[in-house]
């Protein structure tokens, strides 16, 4: 939905104070940047044209996925005439050409997006790793093309160890340096060649020649990190406070019937794989050959007394609710930085008060359901969700179906914990760290190491049950304090 850009007059009747900030372009459907045509002899600007492709908008639990959000991907292929004119006037300069690996660059960009990479820029981590010598320009564009191509190639068969040599023929020789950079970054940061397939297990070293790392917590994050560090040659020890691995993922097996011939499994914690296209757990399930059961999108609503809600009324209210979300989004653009101090709930309630006299009681009940459903999707009250940032992760939402894993997600935990050295019932209460290494204290036991990786839940960090000596940097303390944590039941 793309209503015209609002002006302060549109909201003049609302009980809010408006500050005249210049409006920003809409976030959901950005308009391609229009630039005048470049001279025939000019080098192609990688950001000059932006065809769009759809990416999934944040899925709201219990309702089918709705509209698609446009995301813009740079047009990497300059017009043929411009290329010919350029070669005639300047001669070939392959270092300043946008390479063509295959004709599926847009699909590969979608795959890269599902892995958490922007389609037309670098992540902060890539910039810190200096994967290119210059930010922006042709070199960065070629790096992104190579990066996405490598990810897409591995996703075709996640049971195979992808080697750098597989791409030597498809990537031009003058870009082999970028190939080295992209491949090394993706492998070392665990974007490819990770998991529990046999080809990856065979890459585990027989001897560990690198530093000694203590991992605190044997949840999914701790187990995945331990496996990755082990494969890279680090000596790893995992400390877990409970008697089992998995953290909040816990599958209980139940048996019954005559002779216990009937059995079933139920997840008492995390149970749904939310989006399987970019979800690492979906990749693990594929490697293990596990079938996944799709959660159906249909979610009919019923009014009090069990009567189905009229479909026309349902669509009308849902459309109105989405329209108010759009108005709230435009309101935040008008408010600028002030919107940081306003909740999404306050904005929606303001708009609802304006339009409430135009609806009946049943429609108000439906509207309240959509508010409650949005709270469920975000595991938090609308009054606690920031108007400025509540949907900031939409571009990185994992696409694909929501699925259950027959037999429970404990099967994934069991696979990740295989051959990982885990010490159970070791509740860590103190972590000392410095230039000479770390000491992790659990009860009366002291574990020495070169580094420590703390993967405990945010709630544990908020509680202060683990004491850090010296205290964590202020920026981390502020992050722990400010980031909210809620429960979805």
N, C-alpha and C positions, 0 to 999 in steps of 0.2 A: 504494500500500500504506500503510495507516494503523494500525500496531500500537498498543496502548495506551501511554500515556506511561510511560517507564521510571522506575524508582527506583534509588537507589544499590545496593540489595540485588541487583538483577538482574545487576550487573556486579561483585559482590563477589569472584567467583572469578578475576577478571582481574588480571594483573600490572600494574595501574595504580593510581596514588594519586588518590582522588577528593576534590574539594573541594565542600562542600555549597552550590552555587549554586542559586538558585531556578530551576526549569525554565522555559524559554521556550515559547511556543506553537509547534507544528510549522510549519516553513517551507513544506513542500510543499503542504499542504492546510489553509490557515488557516480558522478558523471565523468565520462572520459575527458581527459585534458585535451583541449583543442589547440594545436600549434600550427602556425603557418607552414606550408610546404617548404622543405629545405631545398636549397639549390641542388642540382643534379650531381655536383661534384662533392657535396658535403658528406661526411661520414654519417651513417644512420644513427639517429638518437634512439637508444634502447627504450626510452620512456615516452616516445612520441605517440604511440598508438596503444590503446588498451582495450582489446576485445574482452568481453566478460564471460565468465562461466559460473554456473550456480554451485554454491556450497550449502550444506544443510544449516539451517538456523537452529538455535538451541532447542532440543527436543524437550517438550514439556511432558512429564511423566503422566501416563494414563490417557493421553489424547494423541491422535495421529499427528504426525509431523506436518506442519502447514507450509507456509510460503517459503520460497527459496531466496536466499540473499545473494545479490550479485557481488562477485569478487573479481577484481581486475587483474589481468595477467598481461605482462608486457608483450607486445608484438615483436618477436625476435627476428623476423625475416623481412628485410628491406625489399622494396619493389625491385624487380629484375632490371628495369630500365635504369634505376639509380645505381645499381651495382655495375652495370655495363659502362655508364658514363663515368663513374668513379674510376674504374680500371683504365679507361682511355686517357683520362686527364692526369691521374695521379700514379697510375701503375698499381699492380697488385701489392697490398700490404696486409698479409694474412694475420699479422698480430693485431690488427684493428678490425677484423671481421668477426661477425657473430656466426658461430659455428652451427652446423646442422647435423645433429647426431641421428635423428630419425624424424618422422612426421608426426610423432605422438607427443610432442613437447607439452601440449595442454593437458593431456591425460596424465603425463608424468608429473606435471606441476600439481595436479590434484592429489596424486599419491604422496608427493612431498608435503603438501598441505596437511594431509591426514597424519603424517609423521611429526607434525608440529613446526614445519618450516614455512615462512611466508613465501608467497609465489614470486614476488618481485624484489625481495630484499634479503639481507642477511640477518640472522639472529644476533643478539648481543654476544652470545657465546662464540659464534663464528668470528665476529669482529675481534673479540679478545684473543682468539686463537690465531689471528692474522692469516686466515685462509687465502686472502688475496693481498696484493701489495698496495692497491688503491681501492678505496670505497667508491662505488658508483662506476659507471662507464662500461666499456665492452668486456673488460676482464671479469668483472663481477657477474655480468650477464652470462658469460660462458661458464663460469664456475657454477652458477645456479643450474644451468642446463645439465652439466655433468653430474652434479650432486643429485638432482632429481632422477636422472637416468640410472644411476647406481642404485638408488632406493627402489625404483620401479623394477629393476632387473632382479633384485633379491626378493621382492615381494611376489614375483612370479612363482618362485619355488623356495619357500623359507626353510626347506630341509637341506639345501645345498649351501656350502661355504662359497661365497662369491669372492673371487680373487681379482686383483688389479689387472692381471694379464687378460682377463676376459674383455676388457674395454680398450685394449691397445689399438685394435683395428678400427673401432667405431669412433674413437676420439682422435682428431688430427694431431700429428706429432708435435706441433708447436704449442699444443695445450696439454701435453703430458704432465707438465708441472702442476697444472690445475687438477689433473686427474689424481696425482699423488696427494695433493692437499685435500681434495674432497674425500677420497677413499680413506686416508688415514684419519681424518676427522670423524667420519661416520663409524668406523670400526672402533676407535678409541672411546667414543662417546656412546656406544651401544645402540646406534640406530640401525645397524645391519649386523648380520652374523652373530645374533644373540639367541638365547633360548636353550632348549633342551634336546635338539635334534642330535642324531648320532654324529653327523659331520662336525658339529660344534664340540661335542664331548671329546672327539679325537684330537682337538686342538689344545686341550688342557695340558700344560707342561708337567713333566715328571718331577722336576725340581723347581722350587720357588726361589728365585734369585733376587727378587725385589723386596721392598720394605714390608715390615710386619704391621698389618692393619687390624684393628679391633672394630667390629661392627656391633653396635648396640641395637638390638631388636631383630627378631626373626620373622617379621611380617613380610608381605610381598616385596616391599621396597628393600628391606635388609637382605632378603634371600637373593633377589635379583642383583643387587650391588655386590654381594659376596661372590656370586658366580662370575660376574664380569671381572672383578678384581683378581680372582683366582686364575681365570683364563689369561689375564695379562701378566701373570707371573708373581703376583703378590701373595704373601703368606697371610691367610685370613683366619680369624677366630670370631665366631658370632656368639654374643651373650644374650640370652633370652630369659626374661623374668618368669614366664609361665612354664608349664610342663609340656608344652607343645609349640610347634611353629605355626605361622599363618596370621598372627595378629587378630584382626577383627573378622577374618575369614575362618569359619569353623563349620565343618560339615559333620553332622551326627548321623550315624547309621542306626536304623531301627529294624528289628526283626520281630516276627510274630507268626501266628498261624500254627497249625499242627506240625510239630517237628521243626519249627522256625523256618518253614519253606518260603515265607513271604518276607521280603526285605525292602527297605526304602531308605533314601537319604534325604536329609533336609538341611539347608544352610541356615544356621542360626545367626550369621552375620551377613557380610556382603554376598549377594546372591545373583545379581544381574550384571552381565557384561554390557555396559552401556555404549553401544556403537562398536562394531567389530572390525571396521576397515583400518583404523589406525591404532586400535587398542592392542598393546603388547600381549595382554592375556588372550586375545583372539588369535594372535600369532602362535602362542604356546599351544593353544588347543589344536590348531592346524598341524603343528609339528608332531603332536602326540596322536593325531588321527581321531580326536574326539569329535563326535557330532554335537552340534549346538541346536537348541530348540528355540525358534524365533518367537518372541513375544508379540502377539497380534496387536495391530494398531487400533482396532475397533474398541470404542469405549462409550457405549450408549449410556445416557443419563436418565435417571428416574426421579420423579418428584415424590413428595410425601404421599404415602399410601401405595407406592409401587407402580404408579402409572408412568409409562414412558413419556419423556419430555417431547413436546411437539418439535419436529425437526426444523421447521421454519423458524420457530422461536429460538431454538438452540443456535442456529446459524446467525440469526439476527443479533443475539446477545454476544456471541463469540466475536462477530465482526465489530461490534461496538467496543468490546474489551480490547481488541487489538488496535482499534483506532485510538483509544485512550493511551495505550502504550506508546503509540506513535506520537501523540501529543506530548506525553511526558518526555520522550526523547528530544523533541524539538524544544521543549521548555528548558531542558538542561543545556541545549546549545545557546539559547538566549541568556541563560544565567551565567554561563562560563564557569569560572572557578568557584563561584558561590554555590553551585549545585553539589559540591562535595559535602556540604553541611545539611543537605536536604535528603530525606529518605524517599525511596520509590513509593512507599505506602502513603506518605503525605501528599505527594503529587497526584496519585490516583484517586485518593479520597477527595481532594480538592475538585478534580474534574467530575467525579461522581456526584458531588453535591450540586454541581451546576446542572447536570442532566438528569438527576434522579426524579424530578417531577414528571418526566416524559415517559416513565416506564411503570409497569404494574408490579405487584408484590412478587409474582412468580419470576418475572424477569430479574428483579433484584436478587432473588435467591440464586438464580443461575449466575449472575455476575459475581456474587459472593463465592460461588463454587470455583470460578475461574481464578479469583484472587487466592483462594486456598490451594488450588492446584499449582499455581505459580510458586507459592510458598513451599509446597512439597517438592517441586522441581529444584528449588534452590536450597532446600533444607534450612530455611530461616524465615523469620517473620518479615513481611514487607516493610514494617516499621523499622527494621534493622538493616535493610538492604539499601546501599548507597544509590541515589539517583544517578550519580556520575559514573559509577563503575559496576553496577549490578550485572551488566551483560558484556563486560569487557573481554570475556573469554570466548565469545561466540565464533570468531574466525577460526579458532583452534578446536572447535567441538569435534569429537570423533564421529565420523559418519558411519553409516551402516545400520544394520538391524540391532535391536536390543535382544539379547539372548540369555537363556538359561543353559547351564551345562548339566546334562543328565549325569547323575551320580554326585553332583555337587562340586563346588570350586575347590574343595579340599584335594581333589585330584591334581590340580595345578600346583598347590602348595607342596604336595608329596613329591612331585617331579622336580620342583625348584630346590627342595631340601636335599635331594640325593647327593651324597658324597660331600656335603657342606659340613665342616666341623662346627657343630652347635653345642654350646653348654647351656643346659636348661636350669631353671630355677636360680638364675643369677640376676637378681634385681639390682641394677646399677643405681647408686645414689650420689656418686661423686666422680667427676672427670677433671683431672689435672692435665694441663697441656702447656708446652713451652718449646723452646728451640731444641731442647735435648730429648724430646719425645713426649709420650703421654703415659698417664697412669689412670686406669679405669678401676674403680673400687665398687665391688658388689659384696655387701655384708662385710666380712672380715678378710675377704680375698682381694688381692691387688693384682691386676693384669697389666703388664708393661708392653708397650708397643711404640712404633714410630709415628703412627697416625691413628686417629679414631674417627669413625663415621657414625654419627648418631641418627638413627632412623625411627626414633620413638614418635608416637602421635603428637600432634600439636597440643592436645589437651594435657599430655604429660608435661610438656615444656611450660605450658601456662601455669600448671600447678606448682612449679618450682621444686618438684620432688627430686630432680637431679641438680646438684650444685656444681657449677663450673668454676674452676680456679685456674687462672684469673677469670673474672666475670666476662661473659660474652660481649663483643663490641656493641655499642649503643644501637647501631642500625639494626642488628639482629634482635636485640631486646625490644626495640620499637615494633619490628615486624611481628614478633611473637605476641605482643600485646594487642596490636591493632587488628590482625587477621581474625575473623570470626570463625567459630566452629559450632555446628549444629547437628542435630540428629534427625534422620528421616526414618520413620517407622512405617 
